[in-house]
């Protein structure tokens, strides 16, 4: 197989549920939708932990320094992998003090424009060398929130609570439905602000390659909690799908590899690592971990339990229930016991892994 340049775009805070390709219908994300229409969309990819630096630490051995370039506006998150790149370009984080009047005036637009400029030379080098890795990391939804207020207007009815725009992302525990609604609307506006910047980046890449072959890998590093389980913003160590389930879109030059979906459950580091190695991502048992919780996906089941209390385990059916609903642990005690054992000894369980693509 002929080696060709690979472009990777990693966006922190981008939930799978934020995109039309994963079932979101409340607002439009045309750039992401256009990419999904000509890519392989990975349906069940999970961030192994809520800390994106863990992803980079796990992936570090998959990157070789020769011919590789990292462009990042979040040096701390990418620190575990930066030594694996031959060149690192740090984009100074751009923080605006006020909510923007237009998408073009946001820090998102400014940051992505700076990233585009930093990618031009590496792309020309990649075209000459024939195979290079160019990796763009964006802090995304974990940067300031200054999306124009007008983007939220179509999401708010007359009888809905007031949504007050702010450059400060929400970060709190709450049972207040109004605060949850506000966070969801603000998050949607940020995604709508992000979409044209990503679209512009993809258009630039396509134009620079001028019809020459390259691979494109776009994914979210983790989601952003929006209060489904009481936590808005920050990091929720309980490993709910809303934060751990991330989009992964892969566009290959081979048209036969486009326009399809993979329903195999896998972790983000395993999937991206396999793609960088030009291998097919493995699937089967998926173990997620954090200081506060452990979770396991195997076959049609997902089990989550507090790290210090296995008896409080919750069991859900996947993939029919995209999010955590209808805990059936009390009805499937044998499955709960088997999955708890599987967390400790993944190779010794008889739980069937997922059996194929859809």
N, C-alpha and C positions, 0 to 999 in steps of 0.2 A: 504494500500500500504506500503510495507516494506521500511523503510528509508535506503538510501544508501549514501555514500560520494558523494559530488558534487565538481567538479573542475571547476573553472571559470578562463578564460584567457582573460583579457581586454588589447587591444593594441591601444594606442592613435595614431591618424593620419592615420588609415587604412581605406581607402575609399572602398565602395562596388565595385566600378568600377575597382579596382586594381586586382580583383580575377577572375579566369576563371569561377567560379560558377555564377558570375554575368555578364558574357558576355565578359570579357577581353580576347583578342586573340593575342595580340602583343608579349607577352612573357609568360614564363611558371612559374606556382606556384604549383609544384607537391604536396607539403605537404598539402596546403590548399585544393587543388582539391581532394586529397584522403580523407580528412576529410569530405568535402561536399558530396562525393559519398556515405557516410554511415551516413549522418546526415539529420536532418530537416533543410533546408535552408530557412530562413525568407527573403522574397523578398523585402518588403517595410517597413523597420525599419528606423526611423529617430532620430538623436540626437535632443533633444528638444531645446537646445541652443548650441552655438559654444564653450561654456566653459565646459570641462569635469568635473570640480569640481561641477557644478550644477547637473550633473548626480548622482554623489556620494551623494550629499546632499539630493536629492529626494529619493535615494534608502536606506538611512541610516536606516530607521525604519524596513526594510525587513531583516536586518542582526542581529542575536542574538549572543552575545559574546561567549556563551558556545560552546567550541569545534571548534571555527572558527579561521582561520589563514590568515593573509594578508601578502603577499610578494610583495614589491614595490621598484622600483628604481626612484620614483617620489613622494617624501613625500608631496609636496605642493598640488598636484592635488588630492591625496587621503586623505588629511587632514579631510574633512567633515565626513568621515566614519570610520576613524581609531579607534575611541573609541568604535565602535561597535564590534570590533574583540577581541577575547580573547588573541591573540598573534599577534604582528606585527614584521615582519622582514624587515628592511630597507637595500636594496642593494645600496651601494654607486654608484652614477652615474659615468660611465666610459666614459671619453672624450679623444679621441686620437687626436693628432695634425696634422696628415697627412692622406691622402687617403690611404687605405689599398691595398696591392698587392693581397691578397687572402681573400675570405670570412671568413676563419678561423681566420684571424688576425684583424677582425673588432671589434669595441666596442659592436656591436650588438651580435656577438658570445660570447664575454666575459661576457656581462651582462646576457644573457640567461643562460650561463653555471653556473654563480653564483646563479641565480634564481633556476635552477634545483637542485643544492646542498641544497638550503634552503627548498625545498619542500619534500625532501626524508623523513625526520623524521615525518612531519605532515601526509604524506600519510600512513606511517606505523601505526601511531596513529589512523588514520581514519579507517584502516582495522580492528583494534582491537575494536574500539568503535562502528563501524557499521554505523555511520552517522556523518560526519563533513563537514564543508565548508572550502575549501582551495582556496584562491583568489590570482591570480597572476596579478599584474598591471605592464605593460611595457610602458615606455614613447614612444617607437616605433619611428614613423616618426617625432616626435617632439624632438628627440635627435640629436646628430651630424650626418652628412651625410658623410660617408667615404667609400661607396661601391667601389669595384674595378672597374677601368675604363673599363676593358674588358667586363663587363656585359652590357655596353651601346652599344658596337660595333655593335651587330646585329640590333639595333634600328635605326642606322644612315646610310643613303645612301651617296654616294659621293657628291651629290649636296645639302645635308643638311648643315645647319650652324654648326660650331664647337661647341662642348660641352666640357666645361672645368670642370673636377671634382673638388670638394671642400668640406671641412668638414663643411662649413657653409651652412645651409639650405637657400634657397631663401626666401626673405621676403620683398616684394615691390609691388607697384602698377605699372602696365606697359601696354602699348599697343603694345609693341615690340614682334612680332611673334617669333623672334629668341630666346628671353629670355623665352617665354612660351614653345617653343620646348625643350630648354635646361632643364627647370624645369621638364618637363614631362619625359624626358629620365633619369634624375638623380633620380627622384622619383621611376621610374620603377626599376632602379638598386637597390635602397634601399629595395624595396619590394622583389626582388629576393634574396637579402642578408638576409632579415628577414625569408623567407620561410624555409630554412633548419634548422634554430634555432627553429622555431615553430615545425617543424617535429621532431627534436631531442627531444624536450620537450614532445611531444605526445608519442613518442616511450618509453621514460623513464617512463611516467605515466602508460602506458599499461604494461610494464614489471614489475613495482612495484606491480601492483594490481594482476598480475599472474592469470588472468582469472576471478577474482572476479568482481562483478558488481559495477559500478560507473557511474555518469552522468558527461558529459563534455559540457561546455558552452563557446564558443569562439566568440568574437565580437570586432569590432572597436568602439572606443569612439567618434570619429568624423573623418572626412576626412581631406585632406590637399589641400587647394586651389592651382590650377595649371594654373591660368590665363584665365580660360574660360570667366570670366567676369571682367578681368582687375586686379584681385588680385592674387598674387603668394605668398603663404606662410602666416605665421601668422594666424590671425583670420579675417574672413570676416563676419561682422555682418548682411549681407544682406540675409542670410539664403538660399543660393542657394543649390540645391540638391547635387551638387558635394561635398560639405563639410558636409551636414547634413545626407545624405544617407549612412548608415553603414551596414557592413555585420553582420549577426547573424547566427551562426551554432550551432546546439544542437544535440549531440549524446546521445541517451538513450541506456541502455542495452537491452531493448525490441526491437527486430528486426522489429516488426510491426510499430514502430514509426520512423524508419529510411527510407532513400531513398525517401523523399517527400519534397514538397515545400509548404510554406504558403504565399499566396499573399495578406494577410490582412494588411492594413496599420496600424501602431502603432508606439508609441515612444519607444526609447530604454529603458528608465527607467521603463515604464509600462510593456514591454515585459520581461525584466530580473527580475523585481520584481515578476511578476506572475510565472515565472519559478522557482524562489527560493521558492515560496509558494506552489509549486507543483500544480499550477493551469494553465488553458489554457489562454494565453495572450488575453486580450480584444482587440477589433479593432473598427474602426468607424471613428469618427472625430478626427483629429490630429492637435493640436495647437502647433506651434513653435514660439519662442519668442527670441528677443535679443534687445539690446539698440537701434539698428538702423532699425529694421524691424520686421514685424509680418507675419506669414504665417499660412494657414489653408489647410488641406487636408480633403476632404469629398467626398465620392463616387468616381467619376471619375475625380474630379476637384482638382487642387491645385492653390490657390491664394496667392500671396505675395504682400505686400505693405510696403512702408516706414512708419516707426512709426509715423512720423509727417505729412503724406500726403496720406490719403486714396484715393484721386482722382487719384493718380499715380499707382493704383493697376494693377498688371499683372495677367493674368489667363492662365493656361495651363491644358492640358488634361493628366491625369494619369490613368493607368500606361503606356499607349501607348507611350508617350514621357517620356523616362527615365530621361532625363535632361530637362532643361528649354529651349524650342524652340517654336516658333510660338505662340506668345502672341495673344489670341483671346478675350481679354477683351472688345474690341469695338464691337464684334459680339454677346456677351453674357452679356448684361448689367444687366439682371435680376439675372443671376447667380452671377455676381460680387456683386450686392447689397445684395443678400442673404448670401454670404460668409462673407462679411464685417460685417453683423449683427451677423453672427455665431461666429466671433472672440470675440465679446463682450458677447454674451449669447449662449454658445454652446448647451444648452439643449432646446432652443426654436426654432430651425430651423427645417424645413422639408426636408433638404438635405439628401438624402439617403446615408447611410454608405456603405462600401464595403460589398458584399453579400456572400463571401465564399472563400474557398481555391481553388487553381488551381493545 
